[in-house]
């Protein structure tokens, strides 16, 4: 967060969509969009535009897993707790200290990890876990956190870059060039996660990054259900277009569901634009 934001702060335009997969009636994915300010978290609608002049903006997707209602509970609980913890940076700044956003995210995820493990006390919730892909926009940087295989992408100048890391050995093989994308997509251990939030694991090791952004950048935050139905080139082509976020999100979701659609599918598209002239 920036303790002294300016009127020239960029504007974020976003659109979010989610679709329940065909293999079960309940959607275990959750998403959230909220403004973080000295007043706490303000939940935002699934489509809108806001300046970063007076608040930070946070977008996140989580894919829950576990028996009974555990997946749904884990993902929604994770995002709810993150929306409570992230605005605490403004209280820190108000006390005269400049908060370290990545350190704050580290402590937040550790706290949420312990909270979900503590909540998994009955048969329906035992072992519940969730992934996380979170993009926290402040006036100076995007702060990224991810656990599992939910993703954050950046499209800049027509070039697509995955900012997050999938916590699977198959993804590592692909990114090291040991296998091609087609082999990765059919890999038998593609969904075998070695990092999740909760799941009864004593520790979690998220991936973090601080990424400068600029007007014209386009971001995608999504669950793995979207990736099931889309190749990297499909994502790259869609984000490179100048369509509004709502149109891009609808196009990506429709194509992913038509091509796959078995898993729950959730995405948030964010565009960065120049500040309005005063």
N, C-alpha and C positions, 0 to 999 in steps of 0.2 A: 504494500500500500504506500501511497505517497501522502505525507502529512500536509503538503501544500499543493494540491492539484490546481491546475490552471484552466481557464475557460477554453483554451485551445486543445484540450484533451480530445482524443479521437472518439468517434461514435461506433458502437458495436450494434450490428443488426443480426438477429438470430431467428432460427426456427427449429423446433424439436418435434419429433414424431416417434411413436412406438407402436409395435404390432405384435400381438400374441401368436406364437408359433403354432403349427398344426398338430403337434404331438401331445399337447395338453391344454386344458381350458384356461389355466392361470398363467399370467405373464410374470415371470420371475425377474425381468428387467425393471429397473427404476431409473428415472432421470430427474434432474433438478436444475433450475435456473434461479439464481437469487442475487440481489444486490447486497453488498456488505458495506456497512457504514457505521459511524459511531452509535447509531440507533439499533444496531443488530442486523439481522438478516431479513430482507424483504423478499418473499417469494414472488417470482415473476411468471407471467403467462408463457405459454409455449411458443409465442411469436412476439417479437417486438424490437425496439431500438432504444438504446440508452447511451448517454455520454459517460465517460469515466471522470468527469470533472469533479463530482462530489461523492462518488462511491466506486468501489471495486465491483466487478461483475464475475460471477463464478458459474460455470457450467460443468455438469458431471453426469456420467452414466455408470451404472453398476449392474452387473449380471449376477443374480443370486443362485445359489445351489444348495441342495439338501433335500431330505424327504419331507413329507407332509407340507406344511405351509412355510418351511424353513427358508427356501430360496427367496420368496417374496418378502419375508420378514427381514432377512439379512440385508438385502439390497436397499430396502426402504429405510431401515434403521441406520445403515451406514451413512447414507446421504443426509438424513435428518441430523445426525450427530455432527457431520462436517459443517452443516449450515449453522450450528450452534457455536462451533469452536473457531471457525475462520474469522468472524467479526471481532474476536477478542484482540486482534492486532490493533484495532483502533483504540481500545482501552490502553494498550501498552504505549501507543504513540501519545495518547492524552496524558500519560504519566511522565512524558519527557524522554522516552526511550524510542529509538528507531528500531522497529521489529525486523528480525530476519525471517522473511516469509518462508524460505525453504526449511529453516529450523522449526518454525511453527507448524508447517505441514507434517514434518517428521513426527513431532510430538502428537499432533492431531490423529494421524493414522495409527500410531502406537496405542493411543487411548481408545480409539474406536475398535481396534483389533481386540484389545482386552475386554471391551464392553460386549462385543458380539460373542466372544467365547464364554463370558460369564452368563449371558442370556441363554445359552444353549444347554439348558438344564433338564429338559424333559425329552421324551422319546421323539416327539414331532420336530424338535429343533436341534437335537444333538448333532454336532458336526457341521452345523450350518456355516456357510461361508459366502463370500462375494468377491467379485473383481471390482476394480475402480479405475476409471479414466477421468481425471479432473483437470480443468483448465481455469486458472485463477488469473483474471486480467486486472492489472493495476495500471496506472498511467505510464509507468516506466517499463514494465515487463509482463510477459505471460509466465506464470509459475505453474509447472506441470507436475502432476503426481499420477503414477499408475501402478497397479498391481494386477497381475493376471494377464488376460488377453483382450481386454477392452482397450480401444486405441484412441490416439489423438494424431491427426494428420495436419500438416500445413501445406497449402498450395500457394506458391509465390512465383509470379512470372511464368505460369504454365508448368512449373516443376513441382512434383509431389514429393513430400518427405514425411515419413512416419516419425513423429517425435517421441512417441512412447516405445516401450519394448514389451514384446510378448514374453511372458515367463514360461516358455516351453523350450525344450531342447531342439525340437523340430524347427522352430522359428530361428534359433541361433544357427542351425545348419544352413538354412536358407540365406540368412543375411551374411554369413561367411562365404557364400558362394559354393558350398559343398553340394547343394541340391538346387534345382530350379523351382520356380513358383508352382509349376504343375505338379511336381513331386511333393512339395510342401503341402499343397491343398489335399492330397490324398494320403498323407503320412498317417500311419496308424496311431501315432502318439502326438498328433497335432494339438489335441485339446488336453493333454496331460500337464496340468499346471503344477509348477513347483513353488509358486508363491500365490497365496490368497489371503484375504482378510478374514480372520476367524478360522473355521475348520479345525479347531482344537490345537493348532500349532502354537508352540510357545512364543515364537517370534515371527515378524514379517519384515521383509527387506524390499521396500518399494523402489521404483525408479523415479528420480526427480530431475528436473531441468529448469533453468531460467532462460527464457527465449525472448529476445527483443522482437517486437512486431512493428508493422508499418501499414499505412493505408494501402488498400488493395489486397492485403493478405486475406486468405480464406482458410478457415479451420473446420475440421470434422472431428467430432467426438462420438464414438460409436461402440456398441457391443459386438461380440464376435458373430452374432446372427447376421449382421449386415455383410460381413466379410465372406460368409458362407456362399452368398449369392453374387458376389462382385469380385472381379479380378482387379489388380492394381490399376490397370489402364482405364477401367470403367470409372474408378474413383477419380483418377487424374483428369479425365475428360470432363466429368461432371463439375468438378470444382473449378476447372479452368474457365468455364463459361461465366458470363456476366449476369446470369439470371439471379433474381432475388433469392435469399436463403430458403424461403418457403417452397419455391419451385424446384430448387436444387434438392432439398430434402425429400420432397414428394417423388421426384424422379429416381433418386437413389433407393428409396424404400420400395417403390413399385418394382424396380428391376431386380432388387435383391429377393423380394418375396416371390416373384415369378420364377426366378432361377433356383431358389432353394425353399425358403419359407417354413422349414421344419422347426427351427429354433426361434426363440423370441428375438425380435429385431428392433433396435433402438438407436436413434442418432440425433445429434444436434449439429446444425450448420451455423457457423459464425462468420460474418464478413466485417472487415474493418474499413471504415471510411474516414475521410477528412472531417475535421470539426466544422460546424456550421459557422459562417461568417456572422459576426455580431453587428 
